[in-house]
Amino acid sequence: MSIEALQAEVQSYRTEAGQLSEDFARTHAEVENDRNLSAAGRRQKLEPLHRDVTEKISALHAREKAAVQGMKEKLERRLFGLTTAAASDPARVVSFRDAQSRARQIEDSDDAQEIYQSALRSGDDIMATAVLERALVRGWSNIKQDYLSRNASARSDLDDLAALAKYTENGFANLINYVPPQLNLPHPSGFPDVPPEPNRMAPPGTTRTGIGAVAI
C-alpha cells in the first residue's frame, strides 16, 4: 500500500465517523422535539442508538490505527529490518539484536555519528542501519542525509515514514475525528428518596442535623 492509498483509507474512516455523528444528531433532534414522547420515552429510544453509534465510531478508529500501524511496521521492516535470507541466519539475528540494543542507548548526536561512521568503515550495515533508526527518533538529520547519499532508493520509504507521524504523534488532532456524539437528554424525574442519616452519635434527647446534634 502506498502512503496515498493509506491516506485515502484513513480519510474514508473519518468521513464515515463524521456521517454517523451527523445522522445521530439529526435523529436526536427529531426525537427530542417529539412531544408525543415523555422524557423517559425519548431516552429509551435514543440510548440504544447512541450505544450503537459510539461502538461503530470506536471500530472505525480502531481500523485507522491498525492501518497506520501496519504501514509503519512494513516501512520499518523494509528500512531497518533483516532480509528474509538474513533472518534465517542465527548469527545475523544475534548481530541485529545487539545493534538494536546498543543503538537505543545512544543519547548524544556526536556519539551516534562516531558509531555510525565506525560501522560504515567496518562494513557493518546492521549497526549503521540501527544508528539511522535511532537518529530518526532523536532528529539527528546529519546521519539521515549521509545515509540517503549512500542509499538513494531508501528516500521514498523514509519520506513515507515521516508522513505517518501526523497519524502517530498528534494524538488529540486524530482523536477528535472519532469523538462520539453526545446524548443530551434530561433524566426522568422521580429520584428515590434518600433516607436520613442514622442518629448513631447523637446523645439521648437530641437529634442529628447537617450541622450537629441539637437538643429536643
Stockholm file with secondary structure:
# STOCKHOLM 1.0

chainA/1-216         MSIEALQAEVQSYRTEAGQLSEDFARTHAEVENDRNLSAAGRRQKLEPLHRDVTEKISALHAREKAAVQGMKEKLERRLFGLTTAAASDPARVVSFRDAQSRARQIEDSDDAQEIYQSALRSGDDIMATAVLERALVRGWSNIKQDYLSRNASARSDLDDLAALAKYTENGFANLINYVPPQLNLPHPSGFPDVPPEPNRMAPPGTTRTGIGAVAI
#=GR chainA/1-216 SS CCHHHHHHHHHHHHHHHHHHHHHHHHHHHHHHTCTTSCHHHHHHHHHHHHHHHHHHHHHHHHHHHHHHHHHHHHHHHHHHSCCHHHHTCHHHHHHHHHHHHHHHTCCCHHHHHHHHHHHHHHTCHHHHHHHHHHHHHHTCHHHHHHHHHHCGGGHHHHHHHHHTHHHHTCHHHHHGGGCCCCCCCCCCSCCCCCCCCCCSSCCTTEEECSSCEEEC
#=GC SS_cons         CCHHHHHHHHHHHHHHHHHHHHHHHHHHHHHHTCTTSCHHHHHHHHHHHHHHHHHHHHHHHHHHHHHHHHHHHHHHHHHHSCCHHHHTCHHHHHHHHHHHHHHHTCCCHHHHHHHHHHHHHHTCHHHHHHHHHHHHHHTCHHHHHHHHHHCGGGHHHHHHHHHTHHHHTCHHHHHGGGCCCCCCCCCCSCCCCCCCCCCSSCCTTEEECSSCEEEC
//
